[in-house]
């Protein structure tokens, strides 16, 4: 590949991987099963799409799947996104399809498409997918930026460093949870506190004191928030996560997380009384169970005319929700279900400007962490509280 | 004549030609997020609470603690380099894979893992010669304080 026998695209891909591998002292490459790429036109830009077009003529060697799109083609005009941005997204989609990428448009592939198996080596490029797959399944992936994930899709391998190796999967930090997270937002807040305290890709927290077995959706929020706040790619929960682990050195003194710490995190985003512009359920996309919960909360109610409520999910779950009547129930309230997108990677700043949105509520701790950089003022609350506020038109 | 030579891990993102990279340092005990810290059109640090707020990074050798930010920031270094509004190189204490991949993809020289805190060892205004292949940074000139 390096000599160019397989063409310039593969020469670029393997050269990139060798350069990264050398930097992290990788001894060799490891074959990976799947590659997952952050692939929306907002993060690609016109230059990124042009780069993809320049790779035309090659095919991915392993199943390669992308993160959510930047545009829901059925809904974007209602959200104030321009045709130019939609056209750029279409070009990106075509460029990926030409490479043989399977357009899954999801960040919850481990819930809805195919779960990784313990020990399976992957090249995943969404931090929520990486942390969940590594932690809850015991799979092995580093966080792959798009060029690296794409390179892995083309070559079928990745440099063997970091989380592919046992010694980087040992715990370095210890937490004892003295709070009892109840809602999905609570689990996200807990993940945020751990992530903020760890704040280092090369550290691995072990979390003790979890009393109530969390659901997949709870761990999804927990991990996504931890990765967002701390760049964390792996955590261990003794008795829950499957991979046996040891500490690097003697077990450290634990950091305790209390109910007060959770309350303080929420309070940091509080804005009681503010007019509520938009409520977003996303980051990550919703599972079928979450869609069912949201439908139940909205059934028979109307979202305030001055508030927009957006619910983002994957194409498979949108299809199931349509079939099961959940989409109809949600949209009868005035809310909008989005297909194959998330929110922050779907031109959130443009939407804010087009619609005059500032105050945002969500049950995703990951979203409150990043959305301020797009011009929003976010508030974190449970899904049920977000729905109540969407109906009232105010943060309560 | 050199004032000081620091050793670090061999770098990434540097041209294979191996010619030393020479430039003036801009140092802060702070992080680096291409998305949240920079005005990438003006080439300055724009986040008001950043220690280098208001300062231009164009053509400077940045010396910072670590890089922040998610997967999308890896693309930004390449975009910055293509537009010519980019640091000459970036020196960190320790980086995560995302920024390293971004440096390789964008061909922006990046070096880390120094013997000690690089943000304390170097000073703004130092004239540096970087040898990424060898993993060394030489201070050619340092302003007297």
Interface residues (C-beta under 8 A of the other chain):
Chain A: X16 X19 X20 X22 X23 X24 X38 X42 X43 X44 X45 X47 X48 X125 X126 X127 X142 X143 X144 X145 X146 X147 X148 X161 X162 X200 X201 X202 X228 X231 X345 X370 X373
Chain B: X9 X10 X11 X12 X13 X35 X36 X66 X68 X70 X71 X72 X73 X74 X75 X78 X79 X82 X94 X96 X97 X98 X100 X101 X102 X104 X105
